[in-house]
Amino acid sequence: MIGIKQPGSTNCFVCGVENDSGLHMRFYTVAPGQVETVHTVPVQFQGYPGYVHGGVIASMMDETMGRVFMETGSGRFMVTAELKIRYRKPVPINTPLTLRGRAIKDRGRMAQAEGEILDPDGNILVTGEIIVASIPEDMRLAGDYEAMGWKVYSDEEDQA
């Protein structure tokens, strides 16, 4: 993957390296306001046989689109205020999927992005839009984010 690897965490459902029940996704900033990843969803996240569960798809899209406003080391954390997903075609399990997110508007406290999931042939399977809000300063966790597990993990740590 070409780009700058973004931080992950220890226990997040989508990116947590130590979450045994999670997706273990890795994200890369490929240009300002653009995030991309390639991920193969394993069978335990299946809904209808052979296809990824819609709730898992929504989680993947939520994370991908929300990360377009995150810059490595910036400490800018945002939460989802609104999420719209359009399931255009079934999303297969055990298939490399490309997820992309792009910033649309950034007004500081509130921001908007769009994204999609593509199959290996470039067909668009899912599209989405998100509105995210900055976490108020008085609600943010205090302390050393890296010590709490929020950091850019090496490829070896990702595999652990």
SERO-4910 file (N, C-alpha, C, O; in steps of 0.05 Angstrom, whole numbers):
BEGIN
 pado doro    nc1    nc2    nc3   cac1   cac2   cac3    cc1    cc2    cc3    oc1    oc2    oc3
  Met    A     17    -24      0      0      0      0     18     25      0     36     27     17
  Ile    A     13     43    -18     28     67    -20     13     88     -3    -11     92     -6
  Gly    A     28    101     15     16    121     32     29    120     59     47    105     64
  Ile    A     19    137     77     29    139    104     11    123    122    -13    129    124
  Lys    A     22    103    136      6     87    154     -5    103    177      9    118    190
  Gln    A    -31    101    182    -44    115    204    -42     99    230    -37     75    229
  Pro    A    -46    113    252    -46     98    278    -69     79    280    -89     82    266
  Gly    A    -66     59    296    -87     40    303    -88     39    334    -75     55    348
  Ser    A   -104     21    344   -106     18    373   -104    -11    381   -100    -28    364
  Thr    A   -106    -15    407   -104    -43    416   -131    -57    415   -131    -81    409
  Asn    A   -153    -43    421   -178    -57    425   -201    -49    407   -223    -60    410
  Cys    A   -197    -31    389   -219    -22    371   -229    -46    355   -213    -63    346
  Phe    A   -255    -48    350   -266    -70    334   -255    -70    306   -250    -91    295
  Val    A   -251    -46    294   -242    -45    266   -211    -47    264   -201    -62    248
  Cys    A   -196    -32    281   -167    -30    277   -151    -42    300   -127    -42    299
  Gly    A   -164    -52    321   -149    -62    344   -132    -86    340   -141   -107    331
  Val    A   -106    -83    345    -87   -105    340    -89   -127    360    -81   -150    355
  Glu    A   -101   -122    384   -104   -143    404   -133   -152    407   -139   -168    425
  Asn    A   -151   -142    391   -179   -150    393   -183   -176    377   -185   -176    352
  Asp    A   -185   -198    391   -188   -224    379   -214   -226    362   -215   -243    344
  Ser    A   -233   -210    368   -259   -210    354   -261   -189    332   -281   -186    319
  Gly    A   -239   -174    328   -240   -151    310   -231   -157    282   -224   -180    275
  Leu    A   -232   -136    265   -225   -138    237   -195   -135    231   -186   -145    211
  His    A   -181   -122    249   -152   -117    246   -145   -102    220   -126   -109    206
  Met    A   -160    -82    214   -156    -66    189   -134    -45    194   -130    -36    216
  Arg    A   -119    -39    173    -98    -19    173   -105      2    152   -115     -4    131
  Phe    A   -100     27    159   -108     50    141    -84     66    134    -65     69    149
  Tyr    A    -85     78    110    -63     93     99    -73    120     88    -93    120     73
  Thr    A    -60    142     94    -66    167     82    -51    167     55    -27    166     54
  Val    A    -67    169     33    -54    168      7    -51    195     -6    -37    198    -26
  Ala    A    -65    215      5    -64    243     -4    -78    259     18    -93    247     33
  Pro    A    -74    285     19    -89    300     39   -119    296     36   -131    299     15
  Gly    A   -132    288     58   -161    283     58   -169    258     44   -193    255     38
  Gln    A   -150    239     40   -157    214     27   -144    190     41   -120    190     47
  Val    A   -161    170     47   -152    146     61   -159    122     44   -179    122     29
  Glu    A   -141    102     45   -146     77     30   -136     53     46   -117     56     61
  Thr    A   -148     31     41   -138      5     52   -148    -17     34   -168    -14     19
  Val    A   -134    -39     35   -144    -64     22   -147    -84     45   -128    -88     61
  His    A   -170    -97     46   -175   -115     68   -192   -139     58   -210   -136     42
  Thr    A   -185   -162     68   -200   -187     62   -215   -194     87   -203   -200    108
  Val    A   -242   -195     85   -259   -201    109   -262   -231    111   -271   -244     93
  Pro    A   -254   -242    135   -256   -271    139   -285   -280    144   -303   -264    150
  Val    A   -289   -306    142   -315   -318    143   -331   -312    169   -355   -312    169
  Gln    A   -317   -308    191   -332   -303    217   -348   -277    216   -364   -272    235
  Phe    A   -344   -260    196   -360   -236    194   -381   -238    172   -390   -218    161
  Gln    A   -388   -262    165   -408   -267    145   -436   -262    155   -442   -266    179
  Gly    A   -453   -253    138   -482   -251    143   -495   -273    127   -494   -296    136
  Tyr    A   -506   -266    104   -516   -286     86   -492   -302     77   -471   -291     73
  Pro    A   -494   -329     74   -471   -346     66   -456   -335     42   -467   -330     21
  Gly    A   -430   -331     47   -412   -321     26   -408   -291     25   -392   -282      9
  Tyr    A   -423   -277     41   -423   -247     40   -420   -235     67   -428   -246     87
  Val    A   -407   -211     68   -402   -197     92   -428   -186    104   -445   -176     89
  His    A   -431   -188    130   -454   -178    144   -456   -148    140   -436   -134    141
  Gly    A   -480   -138    136   -484   -109    131   -475    -91    154   -465    -69    149
  Gly    A   -477   -100    179   -468    -85    201   -437    -82    201   -426    -62    209
  Val    A   -424   -103    193   -395   -103    191   -386    -84    169   -367    -69    172
  Ile    A   -401    -85    147   -395    -66    125   -398    -37    135   -381    -20    129
  Ala    A   -419    -32    149   -424     -5    160   -400      4    178   -392     27    177
  Ser    A   -391    -15    195   -368     -9    212   -343     -2    196   -329     17    203
  Met    A   -338    -18    176   -315    -13    159   -316     14    145   -297     28    143
  Met    A   -340     21    135   -344     46    121   -342     70    141   -329     90    135
  Asp    A   -353     67    164   -352     87    185   -323     94    192   -315    117    192
  Glu    A   -307     74    196   -278     78    203   -263     90    179   -247    108    183
  Thr    A   -267     80    156   -253     90    132   -259    119    127   -240    135    124
  Met    A   -284    126    126   -291    154    120   -284    172    143   -275    195    138
  Gly    A   -287    164    168   -280    181    191   -251    187    193   -243    207    204
  Arg    A   -234    169    182   -205    173    184   -194    193    164   -170    200    166
  Val    A   -209    203    146   -198    222    126   -190    248    139   -174    263    128
  Phe    A   -200    253    163   -194    278    177   -172    275    198   -165    293    213
  Met    A   -161    250    200   -141    244    219   -113    245    206   -109    233    185
  Glu    A    -96    260    218    -69    261    208    -51    249    228    -54    253    252
  Thr    A    -31    233    220    -13    220    238     -2    239    259     10    259    252
  Gly    A     -7    233    284      4    249    306    -12    274    313     -5    288    331
  Ser    A    -34    279    298    -49    304    303    -66    302    329    -72    323    341
  Gly    A    -73    279    337    -90    276    361   -119    285    356   -134    288    375
  Arg    A   -126    289    331   -154    298    325   -172    273    323   -169    256    306
  Phe    A   -190    271    342   -209    249    343   -237    260    338   -245    280    350
  Met    A   -252    245    321   -279    253    315   -297    229    318   -289    206    316
  Val    A   -323    235    323   -342    214    326   -364    217    305   -369    240    295
  Thr    A   -377    196    299   -398    196    278   -423    210    288   -433    204    310
  Ala    A   -432    230    272   -458    243    278   -479    232    260   -503    230    268
  Glu    A   -472    225    236   -491    214    216   -476    196    197   -454    202    188
  Leu    A   -488    173    191   -476    153    173   -497    144    153   -518    134    161
  Lys    A   -491    147    127   -508    137    106   -493    116     90   -471    121     81
  Ile    A   -505     93     86   -493     71     71   -512     63     49   -536     59     54
  Arg    A   -501     59     25   -517     48      3   -504     22     -5   -481     21    -16
  Tyr    A   -518      0     -1   -508    -27     -8   -516    -32    -37   -540    -38    -43
  Arg    A   -498    -29    -55   -504    -31    -84   -503    -60    -94   -519    -68   -111
  Lys    A   -483    -75    -84   -480   -103    -91   -470   -118    -67   -458   -106    -49
  Pro    A   -476   -144    -65   -466   -160    -42   -435   -158    -40   -421   -158    -61
  Val    A   -425   -158    -16   -396   -156    -11   -386   -184     -3   -394   -194     18
  Pro    A   -369   -196    -20   -360   -223    -14   -340   -225      8   -323   -207     12
  Ile    A   -341   -247     24   -320   -253     43   -296   -265     29   -298   -272      5
  Asn    A   -274   -266     43   -249   -278     32   -241   -267      5   -230   -282    -12
  Thr    A   -246   -242      1   -239   -228    -25   -225   -202    -18   -235   -187     -1
  Pro    A   -202   -196    -30   -190   -170    -25   -208   -147    -34   -215   -145    -57
  Leu    A   -215   -130    -15   -232   -107    -20   -216    -81    -17   -200    -79      2
  Thr    A   -221    -62    -34   -209    -36    -31   -229    -17    -19   -252    -14    -29
  Leu    A   -222     -4      3   -239     16     16   -225     43     13   -202     46     19
  Arg    A   -241     63      5   -230     90      1   -248    110     14   -273    107     15
  Gly    A   -236    130     26   -251    152     38   -239    179     28   -215    181     24
  Arg    A   -256    199     24   -248    225     15   -262    247     31   -287    245     36
  Ala    A   -248    267     38   -260    290     52   -277    306     32   -269    310      9
  Ile    A   -299    315     41   -316    333     25   -316    361     37   -310    380     22
  Lys    A   -321    364     63   -321    390     76   -309    386    104   -313    366    117
  Asp    A   -293    406    112   -282    406    139   -286    434    150   -273    453    142
  Arg    A   -304    436    169   -311    461    181   -300    463    210   -309    478    226
  Gly    A   -279    447    215   -267    447    241   -281    428    260   -272    405    263
  Arg    A   -302    437    274   -316    419    293   -332    398    278   -335    376    288
  Met    A   -343    404    255   -359    385    240   -346    381    212   -334    400    201
  Ala    A   -348    357    202   -336    351    176   -352    330    162   -368    315    174
  Gln    A   -349    328    136   -364    309    119   -344    295    100   -326    307     89
  Ala    A   -350    269     96   -333    253     78   -351    233     63   -375    229     70
  Glu    A   -340    222     42   -353    201     27   -334    178     23   -309    181     26
  Gly    A   -344    155     15   -327    132     10   -340    110     -5   -364    111    -11
  Glu    A   -324     89    -10   -335     66    -24   -319     41    -19   -296     42     -9
  Ile    A   -331     19    -25   -317     -7    -24   -318    -18    -53   -339    -18    -66
  Leu    A   -295    -27    -62   -293    -38    -90   -283    -66    -89   -267    -74    -71
  Asp    A   -292    -83   -108   -282   -110   -110   -255   -109   -126   -247    -88   -135
  Pro    A   -242   -132   -129   -216   -133   -143   -217   -123   -172   -197   -115   -183
  Asp    A   -241   -124   -184   -244   -114   -212   -251    -85   -214   -255    -74   -236
  Gly    A   -253    -71   -190   -259    -43   -190   -289    -36   -190   -297    -13   -191
  Asn    A   -306    -56   -187   -335    -52   -186   -342    -40   -158   -332    -50   -138
  Ile    A   -358    -20   -158   -367     -7   -133   -389    -25   -120   -410    -29   -132
  Leu    A   -383    -34    -96   -402    -51    -81   -419    -35    -61   -442    -41    -57
  Val    A   -406    -15    -49   -419      0    -28   -409     29    -30   -386     34    -36
  Thr    A   -427     48    -25   -420     76    -24   -431     87      3   -449     75     15
  Gly    A   -419    109     12   -428    120     37   -420    149     40   -403    160     26
  Glu    A   -434    162     60   -427    189     68   -428    189     98   -443    174    111
  Ile    A   -412    207    110   -410    209    139   -408    238    146   -395    254    132
  Ile    A   -420    245    169   -416    271    182   -404    264    209   -415    248    224
  Val    A   -381    276    215   -367    271    240   -364    297    255   -364    319    244
  Ala    A   -362    294    282   -359    317    300   -335    313    317   -329    290    326
  Ser    A   -320    334    322   -297    333    340   -306    326    368   -327    336    377
  Ile    A   -291    310    382   -297    304    409   -290    329    426   -268    340    423
  Pro    A   -309    339    442   -303    363    458   -278    359    475   -274    337    485
  Glu    A   -262    379    478   -237    378    493   -241    366    521   -225    350    530
  Asp    A   -263    373    535   -267    364    562   -275    334    563   -276    323    585
  Met    A   -281    322    540   -288    293    539   -265    276    529   -266    252    531
  Arg    A   -244    288    519   -222    273    508   -206    260    531   -204    271    553
  Leu    A   -195    237    524   -178    223    544   -153    240    547   -141    250    528
  Ala    A   -144    241    572   -119    256    578    -97    235    579   -101    212    587
  Gly    A    -73    244    573    -50    227    576    -36    220    551    -40    233    530
  Asp    A    -19    200    553     -2    192    531    -17    172    514    -21    149    521
  Tyr    A    -25    181    490    -41    164    472    -26    138    465    -38    117    464
  Glu    A      0    140    460     15    117    452     15     96    475     13     72    470
  Ala    A     18    106    500     18     88    523     -9     74    526    -11     52    537
  Met    A    -31     87    516    -58     75    517    -63     57    493    -85     46    490
  Gly    A    -43     53    475    -46     35    453    -52     48    426    -56     34    406
  Trp    A    -53     75    425    -59     89    400    -32     97    388    -20    116    397
  Lys    A    -24     83    367      2     89    354      2     76    326    -16     61    319
  Val    A     23     82    311     28     69    286     42     43    292     65     44    302
  Tyr    A     29     21    288     41     -5    293     58    -15    270     51    -11    247
  Ser    A     81    -27    277     98    -38    256     83    -62    243     64    -73    255
  Asp    A     92    -71    220     80    -94    207     82   -119    225     64   -136    225
  Glu    A    104   -121    240    108   -144    258     87   -143    281     76   -164    288
  Glu    A     82   -119    292     62   -117    313     34   -122    303     18   -133    317
  Asp    A     29   -115    277      3   -120    265     -3   -150    264    -26   -158    267
  Gln    A     18   -166    260     15   -194    256     13   -209    283      6   -233    283
  Ala    A     21   -196    305     22   -210    331     -5   -218    341     -8   -229    362
***
